[in-house]
């Protein structure tokens, strides 16, 4: 073993409980790694040194007294900067919120804290989570720890990069159209989007409310299970929060895939997928079959419309969600001679080009005379996509595809062509439209030594089966994460 | 040519739930600015709404009281527009699937009853309050504006009528009836002066007998029943003049200026907003089961129309019954009758003397010590002849002024009827002695002079003589 920062939640937990390691030492190792790598990677927008050290000291004091809040006690975790943190600047990657310090914690953050986790800081993201490369952050991009000329994916690129670079043991992000799974794939870590409603959205700065979901990043499937166990559960502050028994995520992790019915989605794994990605995917499918899984091909015919549907629904919702950033009550204001002028100037100065593009798209899609052709039609397609999934799950337990059509691309490669950027999420978007859980597990690297992600999708509340298959894929692939000392070396 | 007015009214009623529509903040009126606020009602980044169950119960109650159909399935929408006192720059409201549809109520204008359709009743949230500082108090001339979000998020029910109203008096009767209904349900303070009940009117004119609607004008800023009636009367005159002069009426929104008694153009149709309604993704659809609806229906209190009908059956005339209910005097009336008072007498006192007194003193009935028991006692005193019906009025005034019980006031103000035969006999005799001509006619059997002599007896007794007794005594001396 190298440094403590190389540990997983599980191995760090064992070291913390055996007395081999203190939470303070673990945190300092993680902070050192950040100090060494951040100038180049920029995974974090804010590192909360004081808050994190206080939390680590509290965890050590608890261990000393024999108090144990569970597996996250003393574990350094990164939080995507679109989740509000009481007293710690939260910007969502936008100039309009630069310097904004929220007065409350998002429910997911509060749950991490009450589980004894140590919040290292706030990770970088595409502005308001709109993007697939983290290049849309108004505070500068995050770079991929595997190759710093390349993007980490997005929008949760900072969370994915922090875990890959070992400047966090685990992290949380948000996924609206693939914003957890795609950067997880590009950074060679595990990233998971839970069933819509399983994790409270209270305190998550909304991009597209009906699609947004918070989920975990880790270097292992087991770690993502541990984080999800801490943050899932009903929240009376979120009316869309699931109010029923939380699935037993962990129960079947070691059960293997014998007789599990797995459907390969041809629409998401054929045309448009890079040859290296496709090959790695097919090798893993073969391995699953070898392990006893029943593989078949299951079509999702409406998925070809999913991307278009998503780019109407998400912008429409965001056009309303972002209306509050007007300079009146908080955030940065640019004065004007009338209220309308002040609001207009504030928004023009504060919101970046991609956000502006989506707000305009959404405003247009909802306008009188266009609503039915655009937003109304997109809602109908969404129903069809969900119906396709339901039909598919009549014959299989999970569906699989590559997570991203390509591995990490170079910075700037897609910034001038929004459509090619939007295509990055073609495999991940259908699960968001259906509100169903999905996970990306790293399986291999391509010819350029860049990670490739394998996506598993399950029906709503099917997390138990999802993690079961993910765990099997992880073992079959035997992917090797970056070690702390290799990052930036 | 004579024109017919076509009027529809949108009424906003703030519910008096303890907490706001989508958060736990207090709805209490007043309070230091921005003290009844939280991340949700301030629209802070990341905050989410959670609906207030009590408010949903109450809007169902209002819908049932207005004979509406209650939707089995209803959704919230976002209504998008930018306004500085609206925290999220969208209002959570309802669009095409409101909770209540297709209702009606009956209004009564001087005995003429009309059925007025209520298109829809829907749930939404209130905005904050802007105070423009400097200039003339309007935003255009202000130096700066202060925002208070204490009202932001208070549950608001919007009640939209069909264009069934035909006169300002009918419009006024309609909103008064609505006010009485929400007051009877106990779901709102329904105080116009505190803004807990507000209305906008749509009015158009058409040649009498035509079926087509004319061009519609929306009138805003009427903050009393009287100003609604005045504003509509003004608009009818203004539009009639325009039409008679051969001018077109512009489709626009107009602002009622209470002091000047006129409406001003605010904005024309061309500038009207596209609210880009879409379903509120932060909330799930409401499913209103038959069981939920029926439970609320079973617990509905008596409504003003039923109350008035009951009072009429108790012997009160219909105009007085309406005044009792509208004036919020029903409880006192019923208490008095329950304590043995005469329904007719008590109702006349309440709508006459008592109402006049309240208006004169500019106070509410609750500010006086008047009780149903006191009214019953006074009614008893009149029936027993201890206080004359004319003396009852000053007695009532004394009671309202806090001088004591009716009996105490009657004694203190020396208004107890003279029933003492000896004393009254002496007065009767002295009146006869003072009026020898009339006394002679009386003795000749001319009963027509009794009235005149009675007047003299009352005068001599300073109104205290028991008229029945005095009358008998005069006749005995014939």
Interface residues (C-beta under 8 A of the other chain):
Chain A: X83 X84 X90 X92 X97 X100 X102 X103 X104 X106 X201 X202 X203 X204 X205 X206 X208 X209 X210 X236 X237 X238 X239 X240 X316 X317 X319 X320 X323 X324 X326 X328 X329 X330 X339 X340 X343 X363 X366 X367 X368 X371 X375
Chain B: X39 X42 X43 X44 X45 X46 X47 X48 X49 X50 X51 X78 X80 X82 X84 X87 X88 X89 X90 X139 X145 X147 X274 X276 X277 X278 X281 X282 X283 X284
